């Protein structure tokens, strides 16, 4: 089922919801459809255009948002889907400082790696192998990472996510699919 971008009344991205939930928000007059997907949802009496982007009518105060959650999908987006050791297509996750040697499962210690590099590195430190990282890992920031990290994306969302750092995120993801 398609997903819909939900914006606050201030046009700040809040999250991604299933199409059915977004349609209920619009039908209950709690949200306004800003972009349509081109499809229609049919009921017994009418056809309603399916939204792609909705904006809430009332401002929703969002409590403190912690760091971007560390997920496999967000990690691959951050690293552009490439191995941080050799540049090949990444298929696995690797801890720069192995967990068996005290490394943490955190953004600054986790990178995307190809199967071969991950196998060769095993539980060793980079200096032991004479390897270097292509880029220093760091936690991503910005609201766009929260949206794109879900794995759901639509080109119609880009104008609403650009003020929140989406250009960088989309460029990395498009580099993966190219």
N, C-alpha and C positions, 0 to 999 in steps of 0.2 A: 504494500500500500504506500502511495506517495506521502511525503512529509511536507510540512508547511513551516515557514519561518514566522515566528511570533515576535512582534516588536512592541515595546512599551509605548505609552502615549507620547513619550518624548523621542520616539524612533530609535531607542536603544534596543539592540537585540537581546531578547530574553531567553530564547531557546527554540527548539524544533519539536513540533507535535505532529501526530498522525493527521492525515487529511480529515478524517471523521471528527476529531476533536476541534479542529479549526473551523469546520463547517458548523458545528454546534455553537461555537463562539459567535460566528457571524449571524446565524439564524436567531440566537437569543439576544441579538443587538448589543453584545458586549465587545465586539470587534468590528473593524471595517476592513474589507478586502481591498488591498492596495494593488496587488498583481494577481491576475488569473492564470491558471495553468493551461487553459485552452480546452480542458475536458469539462464535461457536465455531469452533475450528480442528479439522478432522476428520482422523483417520488411519484406517488399515484396521481398527483394533480399538477406538478410543475417540474421544471428543470432548472437547477441552480448551477451557475458556473463554479467550478472547483477553484478555490484560492491557492495561490502559491506563496503569497506574503500577506499577513494580516497585522493590523495595528490595533491594540487595545484602546478602547475609548477612555478608560480611566487609568490614571497613572498607578502603577503597582510599585510599591517600595520594595526594593530587593535588599535583603540583609547582606551582610559582609560576604563577599565572594572570595573564597580562598584561592590558592593557586590552581592552575589548570590541571585537571586530573591526568595522571600518567596512564595512558592507555596505549595499546599496541598501534591502533589506528592513528592517534595523535603523534606518537613517536615517529612513525613512518612518514607522516606529513611534515614534521619538523625536519627530518633528515632527507627529505626529498625522495624517499624510496630507494636510496642508494647506500651501499655499504660505506661506513665511515672509515674503513681501513683501506679498501682497494678501489672503491667507486663502482663496483658491479651492482646488479640489482639485489636489493636486500630482501632476505626471506626470513630472518630471525632477529631476535633481540639479544644483545650482549651487554654484560656489565664490564665497564672499563677496568675498574678494580673489582676483581671477582668477589662474589658474596662469601665464598669460602675463606677469603683473606680479609674479611671485614668491610667490604664494599657495601654501600647502601643501595636500595632500589629507589633511586631518586633521579630526577631529570638530568642532573649534572654528572651522573655515573652510568647512564643507560644510553646505548646507541643502537642504531639499526646496523645489521651486519649480514653479509652473504653467508651461506651455509659453510663454504670452504674456510673462510676466515674465522668464523665462530668455532669450527672444529679444530683448526690449527692453534688458535689462541688458548682454547680450553680454560684452565684456571690460572693462567700466568699473567704477569704484569707486562705492559707494553715494552718497557726497557729490556726485559729479558729476551724479547723477540727482536728488538731493534725496530719496532714499528712506531708509527706516529699517526695521530688522528688527522683526518682531513680538515675538520673543524672542531673547535672546543664545544662540547655539549653544554647547553644551558636551558633553563626552563623557558618555555614560550610565555608570552604575556599578551593580553588584549582579549576583548570579547569575541573577536572573530575566531580565535583558537577554540573557544568553547563551542561554537556552532560547527565549525568545520571538523573538529575532533570527533563529532558524533558520526561522521561518515556520510551524512546526508548533505547533499548540496545540489543547488539548482542555479544555473546562470542568471536567472531573474533575481536572485538574492544579492548578487554582487554590488549593485548601487547602494543597497541598504547596509552592507557590511564594510564598504570601503573606508568610511570614516573611522572604523575601529580596527584597521590593520589587515583587511582582507586581501589587499593586493599582494602582499608578501606571502601570505598563506596560500592563495590560489596559484601564484607563480610556482611555488614549490610543488604543489600537487599536480599542476599541469605538466611540470617537468617530469613527474613520475609517469604520467599516462602517455607522454610523447615518446 
